[in-house]
Amino acid sequence: MCGIFGLYSDKVNDLASMVYYGLYALQHRGQESCGIVVNDDGVFSSYKDLGLVNEVYSKDILRKFPHGRMAVGHARYGTTGVTNRANCQPIEVNHQKGKMALAHNGNLSNAYELRLELELKGAIFHTTSDTETIAYIITQERLNTPSIEEALSKAMDRLDGAYSLVLMSATKLLAARDPRGFRPLCYGRTKDGTYVVASESCALNSVGAKFIRDVEPGEILIFDENGVKSDKSHCNTKDKKICIFEYIYFARPDSIIDGISVHEARKTAGRILAKTHPVDADVVIGVPDSGLDAALGYAEESGIPYGIGFIKNKYIGRTFISPGQDERLDAVKIKLNPISEAVKGKKIVLIDDSIVRGTTSGQIVNLLREAGAKEVHMRISSPPFTNPCYYGTDIDSKENLIACKYDIPQIAEYIGADSLGYLPEDELKNLICGSCDYCGACFTGEYPTDVPISTCKDRFEKKLSDR
């Protein structure tokens, strides 16, 4: 997942504070670590650490950043690489032709081959993420090209998989999206002329920037003293495959991705569920936050009243993207509290975005039972997860997916629900206005790239330095 953010200004500004607000708006995309790099006339100043944005950056730390004309930021959700300071982004590189800071969202499908090739040529890696591989490839190309944008373009010839990038050199800010457009990326402009690049449009709003447009799949944008230039040489070289899970779970509902409202996509999922999996019930409730919009759609379509069944602790993050299973279980215990008056003695339609391992869903259903719910009918606004994801979602093996172990009635029994219904796989396209330009490989097993040679993920590995 990850949230990336970049700024380019014609004049010197307090950009660190702007990046702080941008990352704060993208916090839902990554909660493990965050980082900011400010460019003050070619001098890079950075601060990166583990934790949430408001934990890492105090007022005193933000004041220590120099004012500058460019900056990049990153909020990390790790799917490869252990959780430690070395894997914090943006990655900074000093090379023979200058400096570079790189923030990346996504996973390369050919990362193993590229890293092996680099290591056999003497490259020494300091992180376990594939972002460093991208940085090496761009640096290699930069040594043989006259500009950073040409180096990035040549690097894109060698990269495969999911990557949305914000890259800063001494004099330019670049934004790029892989030719399939797996992960979102957009840009806008503030009233004072500062250009803003962000993973989602909601982050533009947080700094007062007006949305201009999405970065096209395969496009490179160059921001410098001459304005904005676009390189579309990689556009339309691959079929577009936006990750459908962006609309189901990842993105904030107030974001617009590739012209489609995330809020409306989720309401559409709820309406489809009401038609395909109707149930006699008293109230429809959603699991905060990503289940709320679908619950509203289900209620509107079915005529069953919409209700608020849970109060969410606003000071805990998203359990699906917690680093390990123990953390997920602990988080659910303090994240949600049912409103007994709203559910006691009632037949409940419970809407959530997905069931991955089943443990979290079981706990949520049990919370409603303990609060006195008469029946709990669970409806899921996505199809069953049956395959690993290689493009930036923490679904790493079939052995951890409950839908690969049990059929739907068995899953319902496992989580303690009276019934269970998933969004039909053939309805996914209707979340994005009937378009088939999406990747749903985690549901279908139909991958738009070659399956990686090595799918080993060591992000849960415990090292002495991490303890």
Secondary structure as UniProt FT lines:
FT   STRAND          3..13
FT   HELIX           15..25
FT   HELIX           27..29
FT   STRAND          33..40
FT   TURN            41..42
FT   STRAND          43..50
FT   HELIX           53..56
FT   HELIX           59..64
FT   STRAND          68..76
FT   HELIX           85..87
FT   STRAND          91..95
FT   TURN            96..97
FT   STRAND          98..105
FT   TURN            109..110
FT   HELIX           111..120
FT   TURN            121..122
FT   HELIX           131..142
FT   TURN            143..144
FT   HELIX           148..156
FT   TURN            157..158
FT   STRAND          164..168
FT   STRAND          173..177
FT   TURN            179..180
FT   STRAND          186..189
FT   TURN            191..192
FT   STRAND          195..198
FT   HELIX           201..206
FT   TURN            207..208
FT   STRAND          210..214
FT   TURN            217..218
FT   STRAND          220..224
FT   TURN            225..226
FT   STRAND          227..231
FT   TURN            233..236
FT   STRAND          242..243
FT   HELIX           246..250
FT   TURN            253..254
FT   STRAND          256..257
FT   TURN            258..259
FT   STRAND          260..261
FT   HELIX           262..276
FT   STRAND          283..286
FT   TURN            288..291
FT   HELIX           292..302
FT   STRAND          310..312
FT   TURN            314..315
FT   TURN            320..321
FT   HELIX           325..335
FT   STRAND          336..338
FT   HELIX           340..343
FT   TURN            344..345
FT   STRAND          347..352
FT   HELIX           359..370
FT   TURN            371..372
FT   STRAND          375..380
FT   HELIX           398..400
FT   HELIX           402..404
FT   HELIX           408..415
FT   STRAND          419..422
FT   HELIX           425..432
FT   TURN            433..434
FT   STRAND          438..439
FT   HELIX           441..444
FT   TURN            459..460
FT   HELIX           464..466
//
